[in-house]
Amino acid sequence: PVLPFTAPAKSNISAEKAATYAKASNGLVELAVTWSERIDNAKDFEKIQILNAYNVARDQLCARAGLQGGIAEFDWITNVAMKNSDNWGVLEKAGFKVK
């Protein structure tokens, strides 16, 4: 299950969380490739249903990768934690290039 995500008070993440984020990130890229063809080939009236299912799939993928807050937690790491220079070391060890 995907749990409700509440952003923590501090934006520091652990090495384990960075590795989990990397795993989810890789999975989301693969998922996007698979679903983009499905969305592109859909008739207009089907696109909304497919996009809704895609959003559910993204949420579930993140939770299965270990981000219990689903895509909301993934987005928080992307938009908040990655900007915190204290996290750059663990993110680089997880395979990301950060500045």
Gaussian input, Z-matrix of N, CA and C with variables (Angstrom, degrees):
# hf/3-21g

backbone

0 1
 N
 C     1     B1
 C     2     B2     1     A1
 N     3     B3     2     A2     1     D1
 C     4     B4     3     A3     2     D2
 C     5     B5     4     A4     3     D3
 N     6     B6     5     A5     4     D4
 C     7     B7     6     A6     5     D5
 C     8     B8     7     A7     6     D6
 N     9     B9     8     A8     7     D7
 C    10    B10     9     A9     8     D8
 C    11    B11    10    A10     9     D9
 N    12    B12    11    A11    10    D10
 C    13    B13    12    A12    11    D11
 C    14    B14    13    A13    12    D12
 N    15    B15    14    A14    13    D13
 C    16    B16    15    A15    14    D14
 C    17    B17    16    A16    15    D15
 N    18    B18    17    A17    16    D16
 C    19    B19    18    A18    17    D17
 C    20    B20    19    A19    18    D18
 N    21    B21    20    A20    19    D19
 C    22    B22    21    A21    20    D20
 C    23    B23    22    A22    21    D21
 N    24    B24    23    A23    22    D22
 C    25    B25    24    A24    23    D23
 C    26    B26    25    A25    24    D24
 N    27    B27    26    A26    25    D25
 C    28    B28    27    A27    26    D26
 C    29    B29    28    A28    27    D27
 N    30    B30    29    A29    28    D28
 C    31    B31    30    A30    29    D29
 C    32    B32    31    A31    30    D30
 N    33    B33    32    A32    31    D31
 C    34    B34    33    A33    32    D32
 C    35    B35    34    A34    33    D33
 N    36    B36    35    A35    34    D34
 C    37    B37    36    A36    35    D35
 C    38    B38    37    A37    36    D36
 N    39    B39    38    A38    37    D37
 C    40    B40    39    A39    38    D38
 C    41    B41    40    A40    39    D39
 N    42    B42    41    A41    40    D40
 C    43    B43    42    A42    41    D41
 C    44    B44    43    A43    42    D42
 N    45    B45    44    A44    43    D43
 C    46    B46    45    A45    44    D44
 C    47    B47    46    A46    45    D45
 N    48    B48    47    A47    46    D46
 C    49    B49    48    A48    47    D47
 C    50    B50    49    A49    48    D48
 N    51    B51    50    A50    49    D49
 C    52    B52    51    A51    50    D50
 C    53    B53    52    A52    51    D51
 N    54    B54    53    A53    52    D52
 C    55    B55    54    A54    53    D53
 C    56    B56    55    A55    54    D54
 N    57    B57    56    A56    55    D55
 C    58    B58    57    A57    56    D56
 C    59    B59    58    A58    57    D57
 N    60    B60    59    A59    58    D58
 C    61    B61    60    A60    59    D59
 C    62    B62    61    A61    60    D60
 N    63    B63    62    A62    61    D61
 C    64    B64    63    A63    62    D62
 C    65    B65    64    A64    63    D63
 N    66    B66    65    A65    64    D64
 C    67    B67    66    A66    65    D65
 C    68    B68    67    A67    66    D66
 N    69    B69    68    A68    67    D67
 C    70    B70    69    A69    68    D68
 C    71    B71    70    A70    69    D69
 N    72    B72    71    A71    70    D70
 C    73    B73    72    A72    71    D71
 C    74    B74    73    A73    72    D72
 N    75    B75    74    A74    73    D73
 C    76    B76    75    A75    74    D74
 C    77    B77    76    A76    75    D75
 N    78    B78    77    A77    76    D76
 C    79    B79    78    A78    77    D77
 C    80    B80    79    A79    78    D78
 N    81    B81    80    A80    79    D79
 C    82    B82    81    A81    80    D80
 C    83    B83    82    A82    81    D81
 N    84    B84    83    A83    82    D82
 C    85    B85    84    A84    83    D83
 C    86    B86    85    A85    84    D84
 N    87    B87    86    A86    85    D85
 C    88    B88    87    A87    86    D86
 C    89    B89    88    A88    87    D87
 N    90    B90    89    A89    88    D88
 C    91    B91    90    A90    89    D89
 C    92    B92    91    A91    90    D90
 N    93    B93    92    A92    91    D91
 C    94    B94    93    A93    92    D92
 C    95    B95    94    A94    93    D93
 N    96    B96    95    A95    94    D94
 C    97    B97    96    A96    95    D95
 C    98    B98    97    A97    96    D96
 N    99    B99    98    A98    97    D97
 C   100   B100    99    A99    98    D98
 C   101   B101   100   A100    99    D99
 N   102   B102   101   A101   100   D100
 C   103   B103   102   A102   101   D101
 C   104   B104   103   A103   102   D102
 N   105   B105   104   A104   103   D103
 C   106   B106   105   A105   104   D104
 C   107   B107   106   A106   105   D105
 N   108   B108   107   A107   106   D106
 C   109   B109   108   A108   107   D107
 C   110   B110   109   A109   108   D108
 N   111   B111   110   A110   109   D109
 C   112   B112   111   A111   110   D110
 C   113   B113   112   A112   111   D111
 N   114   B114   113   A113   112   D112
 C   115   B115   114   A114   113   D113
 C   116   B116   115   A115   114   D114
 N   117   B117   116   A116   115   D115
 C   118   B118   117   A117   116   D116
 C   119   B119   118   A118   117   D117
 N   120   B120   119   A119   118   D118
 C   121   B121   120   A120   119   D119
 C   122   B122   121   A121   120   D120
 N   123   B123   122   A122   121   D121
 C   124   B124   123   A123   122   D122
 C   125   B125   124   A124   123   D123
 N   126   B126   125   A125   124   D124
 C   127   B127   126   A126   125   D125
 C   128   B128   127   A127   126   D126
 N   129   B129   128   A128   127   D127
 C   130   B130   129   A129   128   D128
 C   131   B131   130   A130   129   D129
 N   132   B132   131   A131   130   D130
 C   133   B133   132   A132   131   D131
 C   134   B134   133   A133   132   D132
 N   135   B135   134   A134   133   D133
 C   136   B136   135   A135   134   D134
 C   137   B137   136   A136   135   D135
 N   138   B138   137   A137   136   D136
 C   139   B139   138   A138   137   D137
 C   140   B140   139   A139   138   D138
 N   141   B141   140   A140   139   D139
 C   142   B142   141   A141   140   D140
 C   143   B143   142   A142   141   D141
 N   144   B144   143   A143   142   D142
 C   145   B145   144   A144   143   D143
 C   146   B146   145   A145   144   D144
 N   147   B147   146   A146   145   D145
 C   148   B148   147   A147   146   D146
 C   149   B149   148   A148   147   D147
 N   150   B150   149   A149   148   D148
 C   151   B151   150   A150   149   D149
 C   152   B152   151   A151   150   D150
 N   153   B153   152   A152   151   D151
 C   154   B154   153   A153   152   D152
 C   155   B155   154   A154   153   D153
 N   156   B156   155   A155   154   D154
 C   157   B157   156   A156   155   D155
 C   158   B158   157   A157   156   D156
 N   159   B159   158   A158   157   D157
 C   160   B160   159   A159   158   D158
 C   161   B161   160   A160   159   D159
 N   162   B162   161   A161   160   D160
 C   163   B163   162   A162   161   D161
 C   164   B164   163   A163   162   D162
 N   165   B165   164   A164   163   D163
 C   166   B166   165   A165   164   D164
 C   167   B167   166   A166   165   D165
 N   168   B168   167   A167   166   D166
 C   169   B169   168   A168   167   D167
 C   170   B170   169   A169   168   D168
 N   171   B171   170   A170   169   D169
 C   172   B172   171   A171   170   D170
 C   173   B173   172   A172   171   D171
 N   174   B174   173   A173   172   D172
 C   175   B175   174   A174   173   D173
 C   176   B176   175   A175   174   D174
 N   177   B177   176   A176   175   D175
 C   178   B178   177   A177   176   D176
 C   179   B179   178   A178   177   D177
 N   180   B180   179   A179   178   D178
 C   181   B181   180   A180   179   D179
 C   182   B182   181   A181   180   D180
 N   183   B183   182   A182   181   D181
 C   184   B184   183   A183   182   D182
 C   185   B185   184   A184   183   D183
 N   186   B186   185   A185   184   D184
 C   187   B187   186   A186   185   D185
 C   188   B188   187   A187   186   D186
 N   189   B189   188   A188   187   D187
 C   190   B190   189   A189   188   D188
 C   191   B191   190   A190   189   D189
 N   192   B192   191   A191   190   D190
 C   193   B193   192   A192   191   D191
 C   194   B194   193   A193   192   D192
 N   195   B195   194   A194   193   D193
 C   196   B196   195   A195   194   D194
 C   197   B197   196   A196   195   D195
 N   198   B198   197   A197   196   D196
 C   199   B199   198   A198   197   D197
 C   200   B200   199   A199   198   D198
 N   201   B201   200   A200   199   D199
 C   202   B202   201   A201   200   D200
 C   203   B203   202   A202   201   D201
 N   204   B204   203   A203   202   D202
 C   205   B205   204   A204   203   D203
 C   206   B206   205   A205   204   D204
 N   207   B207   206   A206   205   D205
 C   208   B208   207   A207   206   D206
 C   209   B209   208   A208   207   D207
 N   210   B210   209   A209   208   D208
 C   211   B211   210   A210   209   D209
 C   212   B212   211   A211   210   D210
 N   213   B213   212   A212   211   D211
 C   214   B214   213   A213   212   D212
 C   215   B215   214   A214   213   D213
 N   216   B216   215   A215   214   D214
 C   217   B217   216   A216   215   D215
 C   218   B218   217   A217   216   D216
 N   219   B219   218   A218   217   D217
 C   220   B220   219   A219   218   D218
 C   221   B221   220   A220   219   D219
 N   222   B222   221   A221   220   D220
 C   223   B223   222   A222   221   D221
 C   224   B224   223   A223   222   D222
 N   225   B225   224   A224   223   D223
 C   226   B226   225   A225   224   D224
 C   227   B227   226   A226   225   D225
 N   228   B228   227   A227   226   D226
 C   229   B229   228   A228   227   D227
 C   230   B230   229   A229   228   D228
 N   231   B231   230   A230   229   D229
 C   232   B232   231   A231   230   D230
 C   233   B233   232   A232   231   D231
 N   234   B234   233   A233   232   D232
 C   235   B235   234   A234   233   D233
 C   236   B236   235   A235   234   D234
 N   237   B237   236   A236   235   D235
 C   238   B238   237   A237   236   D236
 C   239   B239   238   A238   237   D237
 N   240   B240   239   A239   238   D238
 C   241   B241   240   A240   239   D239
 C   242   B242   241   A241   240   D240
 N   243   B243   242   A242   241   D241
 C   244   B244   243   A243   242   D242
 C   245   B245   244   A244   243   D243
 N   246   B246   245   A245   244   D244
 C   247   B247   246   A246   245   D245
 C   248   B248   247   A247   246   D246
 N   249   B249   248   A248   247   D247
 C   250   B250   249   A249   248   D248
 C   251   B251   250   A250   249   D249
 N   252   B252   251   A251   250   D250
 C   253   B253   252   A252   251   D251
 C   254   B254   253   A253   252   D252
 N   255   B255   254   A254   253   D253
 C   256   B256   255   A255   254   D254
 C   257   B257   256   A256   255   D255
 N   258   B258   257   A257   256   D256
 C   259   B259   258   A258   257   D257
 C   260   B260   259   A259   258   D258
 N   261   B261   260   A260   259   D259
 C   262   B262   261   A261   260   D260
 C   263   B263   262   A262   261   D261
 N   264   B264   263   A263   262   D262
 C   265   B265   264   A264   263   D263
 C   266   B266   265   A265   264   D264
 N   267   B267   266   A266   265   D265
 C   268   B268   267   A267   266   D266
 C   269   B269   268   A268   267   D267
 N   270   B270   269   A269   268   D268
 C   271   B271   270   A270   269   D269
 C   272   B272   271   A271   270   D270
 N   273   B273   272   A272   271   D271
 C   274   B274   273   A273   272   D272
 C   275   B275   274   A274   273   D273
 N   276   B276   275   A275   274   D274
 C   277   B277   276   A276   275   D275
 C   278   B278   277   A277   276   D276
 N   279   B279   278   A278   277   D277
 C   280   B280   279   A279   278   D278
 C   281   B281   280   A280   279   D279
 N   282   B282   281   A281   280   D280
 C   283   B283   282   A282   281   D281
 C   284   B284   283   A283   282   D282
 N   285   B285   284   A284   283   D283
 C   286   B286   285   A285   284   D284
 C   287   B287   286   A286   285   D285
 N   288   B288   287   A287   286   D286
 C   289   B289   288   A288   287   D287
 C   290   B290   289   A289   288   D288
 N   291   B291   290   A290   289   D289
 C   292   B292   291   A291   290   D290
 C   293   B293   292   A292   291   D291
 N   294   B294   293   A293   292   D292
 C   295   B295   294   A294   293   D293
 C   296   B296   295   A295   294   D294

   B1=1.4681
   B2=1.5247
   B3=1.2914
   B4=1.4551
   B5=1.5201
   B6=1.3154
   B7=1.4568
   B8=1.5210
   B9=1.3175
   B10=1.4690
   B11=1.5240
   B12=1.3156
   B13=1.4540
   B14=1.5160
   B15=1.3203
   B16=1.4561
   B17=1.5132
   B18=1.3237
   B19=1.4607
   B20=1.5208
   B21=1.3338
   B22=1.4590
   B23=1.5300
   B24=1.3052
   B25=1.4691
   B26=1.5253
   B27=1.3264
   B28=1.4671
   B29=1.5265
   B30=1.3118
   B31=1.4645
   B32=1.5252
   B33=1.3254
   B34=1.4603
   B35=1.5237
   B36=1.3398
   B37=1.4574
   B38=1.5211
   B39=1.3084
   B40=1.4605
   B41=1.5286
   B42=1.3197
   B43=1.4618
   B44=1.5265
   B45=1.3234
   B46=1.4667
   B47=1.5261
   B48=1.3368
   B49=1.4650
   B50=1.5255
   B51=1.3313
   B52=1.4640
   B53=1.5277
   B54=1.3247
   B55=1.4631
   B56=1.5296
   B57=1.3141
   B58=1.4624
   B59=1.5239
   B60=1.3218
   B61=1.4613
   B62=1.5328
   B63=1.3278
   B64=1.4680
   B65=1.5248
   B66=1.3200
   B67=1.4645
   B68=1.5263
   B69=1.3266
   B70=1.4617
   B71=1.5248
   B72=1.3192
   B73=1.4608
   B74=1.5226
   B75=1.3054
   B76=1.4721
   B77=1.5251
   B78=1.3141
   B79=1.4607
   B80=1.5174
   B81=1.3224
   B82=1.4640
   B83=1.5268
   B84=1.3281
   B85=1.4681
   B86=1.5304
   B87=1.3179
   B88=1.4609
   B89=1.5257
   B90=1.3157
   B91=1.4578
   B92=1.5278
   B93=1.3167
   B94=1.4677
   B95=1.5185
   B96=1.3138
   B97=1.4682
   B98=1.5230
   B99=1.3178
   B100=1.4562
   B101=1.5243
   B102=1.3137
   B103=1.4613
   B104=1.5195
   B105=1.3122
   B106=1.4673
   B107=1.5307
   B108=1.3158
   B109=1.4671
   B110=1.5220
   B111=1.3146
   B112=1.4619
   B113=1.5288
   B114=1.3169
   B115=1.4683
   B116=1.5246
   B117=1.3238
   B118=1.4678
   B119=1.5218
   B120=1.3271
   B121=1.4652
   B122=1.5290
   B123=1.3067
   B124=1.4677
   B125=1.5265
   B126=1.3039
   B127=1.4579
   B128=1.5252
   B129=1.3157
   B130=1.4653
   B131=1.5216
   B132=1.3197
   B133=1.4627
   B134=1.5283
   B135=1.3246
   B136=1.4648
   B137=1.5234
   B138=1.3132
   B139=1.4655
   B140=1.5212
   B141=1.3054
   B142=1.4672
   B143=1.5220
   B144=1.3157
   B145=1.4730
   B146=1.5202
   B147=1.3091
   B148=1.4653
   B149=1.5242
   B150=1.3254
   B151=1.4658
   B152=1.5245
   B153=1.3258
   B154=1.4697
   B155=1.5266
   B156=1.3185
   B157=1.4712
   B158=1.5252
   B159=1.3160
   B160=1.4650
   B161=1.5251
   B162=1.3178
   B163=1.4693
   B164=1.5211
   B165=1.3178
   B166=1.4663
   B167=1.5271
   B168=1.3209
   B169=1.4720
   B170=1.5245
   B171=1.3259
   B172=1.4709
   B173=1.5256
   B174=1.3119
   B175=1.4590
   B176=1.5287
   B177=1.3299
   B178=1.4632
   B179=1.5251
   B180=1.3246
   B181=1.4596
   B182=1.5246
   B183=1.3227
   B184=1.4696
   B185=1.5242
   B186=1.3191
   B187=1.4614
   B188=1.5265
   B189=1.3038
   B190=1.4680
   B191=1.5195
   B192=1.3247
   B193=1.4672
   B194=1.5238
   B195=1.3411
   B196=1.4552
   B197=1.5189
   B198=1.3246
   B199=1.4627
   B200=1.5307
   B201=1.3233
   B202=1.4569
   B203=1.5239
   B204=1.3316
   B205=1.4590
   B206=1.5140
   B207=1.3202
   B208=1.4529
   B209=1.5199
   B210=1.3132
   B211=1.4585
   B212=1.5242
   B213=1.3200
   B214=1.4696
   B215=1.5258
   B216=1.3245
   B217=1.4622
   B218=1.5260
   B219=1.3172
   B220=1.4552
   B221=1.5298
   B222=1.3199
   B223=1.4628
   B224=1.5274
   B225=1.3339
   B226=1.4635
   B227=1.5357
   B228=1.3129
   B229=1.4655
   B230=1.5264
   B231=1.3351
   B232=1.4638
   B233=1.5235
   B234=1.3088
   B235=1.4652
   B236=1.5186
   B237=1.3351
   B238=1.4637
   B239=1.5315
   B240=1.3215
   B241=1.4656
   B242=1.5240
   B243=1.3172
   B244=1.4732
   B245=1.5259
   B246=1.3007
   B247=1.4679
   B248=1.5240
   B249=1.3182
   B250=1.4620
   B251=1.5329
   B252=1.3130
   B253=1.4695
   B254=1.5255
   B255=1.3236
   B256=1.4674
   B257=1.5290
   B258=1.3175
   B259=1.4685
   B260=1.5237
   B261=1.2995
   B262=1.4560
   B263=1.5195
   B264=1.3007
   B265=1.4684
   B266=1.5231
   B267=1.3320
   B268=1.4674
   B269=1.5253
   B270=1.3257
   B271=1.4581
   B272=1.5277
   B273=1.3301
   B274=1.4643
   B275=1.5270
   B276=1.3321
   B277=1.4689
   B278=1.5328
   B279=1.3444
   B280=1.4580
   B281=1.5230
   B282=1.3515
   B283=1.4535
   B284=1.5161
   B285=1.3105
   B286=1.4533
   B287=1.5232
   B288=1.3109
   B289=1.4485
   B290=1.5162
   B291=1.3230
   B292=1.4653
   B293=1.5243
   B294=1.3164
   B295=1.4726
   B296=1.4948
   A1=111.87
   A2=116.21
   A3=122.43
   A4=107.26
   A5=116.13
   A6=121.14
   A7=109.96
   A8=117.23
   A9=118.81
   A10=109.58
   A11=116.52
   A12=120.42
   A13=109.89
   A14=114.70
   A15=122.07
   A16=106.64
   A17=115.63
   A18=119.94
   A19=110.02
   A20=117.51
   A21=120.34
   A22=111.01
   A23=116.01
   A24=121.33
   A25=111.38
   A26=116.56
   A27=121.25
   A28=109.14
   A29=115.98
   A30=119.72
   A31=113.41
   A32=117.65
   A33=120.51
   A34=109.84
   A35=116.11
   A36=120.57
   A37=109.20
   A38=115.63
   A39=121.72
   A40=109.95
   A41=115.39
   A42=120.82
   A43=109.78
   A44=116.54
   A45=120.72
   A46=110.63
   A47=116.93
   A48=120.91
   A49=110.30
   A50=117.57
   A51=121.19
   A52=110.52
   A53=117.28
   A54=121.02
   A55=110.55
   A56=117.06
   A57=121.49
   A58=110.30
   A59=116.04
   A60=121.53
   A61=110.56
   A62=116.82
   A63=121.02
   A64=110.83
   A65=116.20
   A66=120.97
   A67=109.89
   A68=116.87
   A69=120.97
   A70=110.63
   A71=116.91
   A72=121.42
   A73=110.93
   A74=116.37
   A75=120.49
   A76=111.27
   A77=115.90
   A78=120.11
   A79=112.44
   A80=116.71
   A81=120.35
   A82=111.50
   A83=117.21
   A84=120.30
   A85=109.34
   A86=116.58
   A87=120.52
   A88=111.31
   A89=116.02
   A90=120.82
   A91=110.66
   A92=116.99
   A93=121.13
   A94=111.38
   A95=116.44
   A96=120.23
   A97=109.81
   A98=116.49
   A99=121.34
   A100=111.57
   A101=116.00
   A102=120.04
   A103=113.17
   A104=119.08
   A105=119.82
   A106=111.25
   A107=117.17
   A108=120.03
   A109=110.26
   A110=116.19
   A111=121.03
   A112=110.60
   A113=116.25
   A114=121.01
   A115=110.06
   A116=117.61
   A117=121.64
   A118=112.47
   A119=116.79
   A120=120.71
   A121=113.59
   A122=117.39
   A123=120.63
   A124=111.28
   A125=114.49
   A126=120.39
   A127=107.85
   A128=116.15
   A129=120.41
   A130=113.04
   A131=118.32
   A132=120.77
   A133=112.60
   A134=117.79
   A135=121.60
   A136=112.51
   A137=117.44
   A138=121.16
   A139=112.75
   A140=118.63
   A141=120.89
   A142=110.50
   A143=116.84
   A144=120.24
   A145=110.56
   A146=116.70
   A147=120.54
   A148=110.13
   A149=117.83
   A150=120.64
   A151=111.35
   A152=117.09
   A153=120.17
   A154=110.61
   A155=117.19
   A156=120.89
   A157=110.27
   A158=117.14
   A159=121.65
   A160=110.40
   A161=117.36
   A162=120.62
   A163=111.22
   A164=117.49
   A165=121.16
   A166=109.76
   A167=116.46
   A168=120.72
   A169=110.92
   A170=117.83
   A171=121.32
   A172=110.20
   A173=116.44
   A174=121.71
   A175=110.78
   A176=115.85
   A177=121.31
   A178=111.66
   A179=116.94
   A180=120.29
   A181=110.38
   A182=116.69
   A183=120.09
   A184=110.84
   A185=117.18
   A186=120.54
   A187=110.72
   A188=117.35
   A189=120.76
   A190=111.95
   A191=116.58
   A192=120.20
   A193=111.48
   A194=116.86
   A195=120.45
   A196=114.93
   A197=117.23
   A198=120.50
   A199=106.89
   A200=115.71
   A201=121.31
   A202=113.49
   A203=116.58
   A204=120.78
   A205=113.15
   A206=117.46
   A207=122.12
   A208=113.28
   A209=115.28
   A210=121.13
   A211=111.05
   A212=118.39
   A213=120.80
   A214=110.44
   A215=116.72
   A216=120.30
   A217=110.37
   A218=117.65
   A219=121.79
   A220=110.12
   A221=116.08
   A222=120.37
   A223=111.80
   A224=117.79
   A225=121.30
   A226=109.88
   A227=117.05
   A228=119.65
   A229=109.39
   A230=116.68
   A231=121.35
   A232=111.84
   A233=116.73
   A234=121.23
   A235=115.42
   A236=117.04
   A237=119.80
   A238=111.47
   A239=116.84
   A240=120.32
   A241=112.80
   A242=117.82
   A243=119.41
   A244=111.80
   A245=117.78
   A246=121.27
   A247=112.27
   A248=117.36
   A249=122.48
   A250=108.35
   A251=116.76
   A252=120.56
   A253=112.61
   A254=118.57
   A255=121.17
   A256=111.47
   A257=117.58
   A258=122.07
   A259=113.28
   A260=117.90
   A261=120.46
   A262=113.08
   A263=118.55
   A264=121.25
   A265=112.26
   A266=117.35
   A267=119.83
   A268=110.60
   A269=117.09
   A270=119.83
   A271=111.23
   A272=116.96
   A273=119.88
   A274=110.90
   A275=116.90
   A276=119.92
   A277=111.98
   A278=116.00
   A279=120.78
   A280=111.86
   A281=116.76
   A282=119.98
   A283=116.16
   A284=117.73
   A285=120.73
   A286=110.82
   A287=116.16
   A288=121.63
   A289=106.48
   A290=115.73
   A291=120.39
   A292=109.58
   A293=115.17
   A294=120.51
   A295=108.95
   D1=149.58
   D2=175.31
   D3=-92.37
   D4=124.39
   D5=-178.40
   D6=-92.57
   D7=153.52
   D8=175.40
   D9=-60.66
   D10=139.33
   D11=-178.30
   D12=-104.91
   D13=128.86
   D14=172.40
   D15=-119.09
   D16=124.60
   D17=-178.51
   D18=-61.75
   D19=134.79
   D20=177.80
   D21=-68.53
   D22=161.91
   D23=-179.53
   D24=-64.52
   D25=-34.98
   D26=179.78
   D27=-111.32
   D28=149.87
   D29=-176.87
   D30=-95.24
   D31=12.67
   D32=177.37
   D33=-75.06
   D34=140.36
   D35=175.98
   D36=-124.43
   D37=156.70
   D38=-179.78
   D39=-85.76
   D40=167.66
   D41=175.61
   D42=-61.87
   D43=-37.29
   D44=178.57
   D45=-63.65
   D46=-42.95
   D47=179.55
   D48=-65.78
   D49=-39.07
   D50=177.63
   D51=-62.92
   D52=-41.76
   D53=178.71
   D54=-66.05
   D55=-39.21
   D56=177.48
   D57=-65.04
   D58=-41.26
   D59=177.40
   D60=-61.35
   D61=-41.82
   D62=178.33
   D63=-62.88
   D64=-42.11
   D65=178.64
   D66=-62.13
   D67=-45.86
   D68=179.00
   D69=-64.33
   D70=-40.00
   D71=-179.50
   D72=-60.69
   D73=-46.34
   D74=177.94
   D75=-61.35
   D76=-42.88
   D77=178.68
   D78=-64.03
   D79=-39.01
   D80=179.67
   D81=-65.97
   D82=-35.46
   D83=177.51
   D84=-64.05
   D85=-46.57
   D86=178.99
   D87=-63.08
   D88=-40.97
   D89=178.83
   D90=-62.39
   D91=-42.36
   D92=-179.73
   D93=-62.07
   D94=-40.82
   D95=179.05
   D96=-61.85
   D97=-46.09
   D98=-178.82
   D99=-63.53
   D100=-45.98
   D101=-175.02
   D102=-79.10
   D103=-26.36
   D104=-177.22
   D105=-62.21
   D106=-39.11
   D107=177.60
   D108=-64.72
   D109=-41.58
   D110=179.11
   D111=-62.12
   D112=-42.32
   D113=-179.98
   D114=-68.63
   D115=-44.29
   D116=-179.39
   D117=-61.14
   D118=-35.85
   D119=-176.38
   D120=-88.87
   D121=-4.63
   D122=-177.20
   D123=-77.51
   D124=150.64
   D125=172.16
   D126=-72.46
   D127=155.79
   D128=-175.40
   D129=-51.39
   D130=-44.46
   D131=-177.10
   D132=-69.58
   D133=-18.12
   D134=178.96
   D135=-89.20
   D136=-21.24
   D137=-172.49
   D138=-60.05
   D139=-40.28
   D140=-179.29
   D141=-63.95
   D142=-43.20
   D143=178.36
   D144=-63.01
   D145=-42.58
   D146=-179.05
   D147=-67.45
   D148=-42.21
   D149=178.31
   D150=-63.37
   D151=-38.97
   D152=176.91
   D153=-63.89
   D154=-42.70
   D155=178.25
   D156=-65.83
   D157=-37.48
   D158=177.85
   D159=-62.47
   D160=-42.63
   D161=178.55
   D162=-63.18
   D163=-39.44
   D164=176.29
   D165=-64.33
   D166=-42.43
   D167=179.80
   D168=-62.65
   D169=-40.12
   D170=177.96
   D171=-62.68
   D172=-44.14
   D173=179.38
   D174=-60.11
   D175=-47.66
   D176=-178.81
   D177=-66.11
   D178=-39.84
   D179=179.37
   D180=-60.35
   D181=-45.58
   D182=179.82
   D183=-61.99
   D184=-42.78
   D185=179.88
   D186=-64.63
   D187=-42.13
   D188=179.44
   D189=-67.21
   D190=-30.02
   D191=177.12
   D192=-73.59
   D193=-16.56
   D194=178.11
   D195=121.31
   D196=-2.00
   D197=175.06
   D198=-91.84
   D199=92.23
   D200=-172.36
   D201=-59.10
   D202=-25.03
   D203=178.11
   D204=-85.05
   D205=9.47
   D206=175.39
   D207=64.27
   D208=-147.07
   D209=-176.48
   D210=-65.65
   D211=-26.37
   D212=177.48
   D213=-64.39
   D214=-41.38
   D215=177.02
   D216=-68.38
   D217=-40.84
   D218=176.96
   D219=-58.65
   D220=-47.27
   D221=-179.80
   D222=-63.61
   D223=-36.29
   D224=177.96
   D225=-63.74
   D226=-43.81
   D227=178.30
   D228=-62.60
   D229=-44.78
   D230=-179.51
   D231=-60.97
   D232=-46.56
   D233=-171.22
   D234=-91.94
   D235=-19.31
   D236=-177.16
   D237=-120.12
   D238=-59.76
   D239=-173.51
   D240=-64.80
   D241=-34.81
   D242=-179.57
   D243=-67.65
   D244=-22.41
   D245=179.67
   D246=-82.27
   D247=-13.50
   D248=179.94
   D249=-82.99
   D250=113.62
   D251=-177.10
   D252=-61.30
   D253=-21.76
   D254=176.27
   D255=-63.92
   D256=-21.87
   D257=-178.34
   D258=-91.79
   D259=-9.81
   D260=-172.06
   D261=-60.94
   D262=-36.65
   D263=178.97
   D264=-62.91
   D265=-47.63
   D266=-178.86
   D267=-70.12
   D268=-32.51
   D269=177.86
   D270=-69.73
   D271=-38.76
   D272=176.93
   D273=-65.10
   D274=-40.34
   D275=176.99
   D276=-63.94
   D277=-26.82
   D278=178.44
   D279=-83.26
   D280=-4.63
   D281=175.16
   D282=109.94
   D283=7.06
   D284=-179.76
   D285=-97.82
   D286=147.35
   D287=172.20
   D288=-98.81
   D289=121.94
   D290=-179.19
   D291=-128.21
   D292=156.86
   D293=177.23
   D294=-123.56

